[in-house]
């Protein structure tokens, strides 16, 4: 897995998890967070190669629910914007 501390360009064909629309699936490519936060997300099922879908958000738009590995987990935009995914229709 690639961990990157400084956020940069996500790459061609890739998107930040926070930028996907509700109901869209993505395949996790990398996590651009400090090691301790990335480790915690991986413990929750956010692993490279795993599918994640976007659920509803709180009334103000933050946090937002994501479905991964059979669980629903709410993440703030600040965190979900640092998870890079490859959008995948209807995984």
C-alpha positions in Angstrom: 0.0 0.0 0.0 1.1 3.5 -0.8 0.9 6.0 2.1 1.6 9.6 1.2 1.7 12.3 3.9 1.5 15.3 1.6 -1.7 15.6 -0.5 -1.1 16.1 -4.2 -2.7 15.4 -7.5 -4.7 12.2 -7.2 -3.9 11.0 -10.7 -5.7 10.4 -14.0 -8.9 8.3 -13.6 -8.7 8.6 -9.8 -10.8 10.7 -7.4 -10.9 11.6 -3.8 -13.5 9.5 -1.9 -15.1 12.7 -0.7 -15.8 13.8 -4.3 -17.9 10.8 -5.3 -21.7 11.1 -5.4 -24.0 9.2 -3.2 -24.5 5.6 -4.4 -21.2 5.5 -6.4 -18.6 2.8 -5.7 -14.9 3.2 -5.8 -11.9 0.9 -5.4 -9.4 2.2 -2.8 -6.1 2.9 -4.4 -4.2 4.7 -1.6 -4.6 6.6 1.6 -2.8 9.9 1.9 -2.8 10.3 5.7 -0.2 10.0 8.4 0.6 6.3 9.3 -1.4 6.2 12.6 -4.6 7.5 10.9 -4.1 5.2 7.9 -3.6 2.3 10.2 -6.9 3.0 12.0 -8.8 3.3 8.7 -7.3 0.0 7.5 -8.5 -1.6 10.8 -12.0 -0.4 9.8 -11.7 -2.0 6.4 -10.4 0.8 4.2 -7.8 -1.3 2.5 -6.3 -0.8 -1.0 -8.2 -2.9 -3.5 -11.4 -3.0 -1.4 -14.7 -1.5 -2.7 -16.3 1.3 -0.9 -19.6 3.0 -1.6 -20.8 6.4 -0.7 -23.9 6.8 1.5 -25.8 9.7 2.8 -24.3 12.7 4.6 -25.4 14.7 7.6 -27.7 17.6 7.0 -24.7 20.0 6.8 -22.9 17.6 4.4 -20.3 16.5 6.9 -19.7 13.8 8.1 -20.7 11.3 5.4 -21.4 7.6 5.6 -19.3 5.1 3.6 -20.0 1.4 3.3 -16.9 -0.8 3.3 -16.4 -4.4 4.2 -20.1 -4.8 5.3 -20.0 -1.9 7.7 -21.2 1.7 7.6 -18.6 4.2 8.8 -19.0 8.0 9.0 -15.9 10.1 8.0 -15.4 13.8 7.9 -14.7 15.4 4.6 -11.2 16.3 5.8 -10.4 12.5 6.1 -12.4 11.2 3.1 -10.7 13.7 0.8 -7.4 12.0 1.6 -8.6 8.5 0.4 -7.9 8.1 -3.3 -10.2 5.8 -5.2 -10.8 4.6 -8.7 -14.5 5.1 -9.5 -16.1 1.8 -10.3 -19.7 1.5 -11.6 -21.8 -0.9 -9.5 -19.2 -3.1 -8.0 
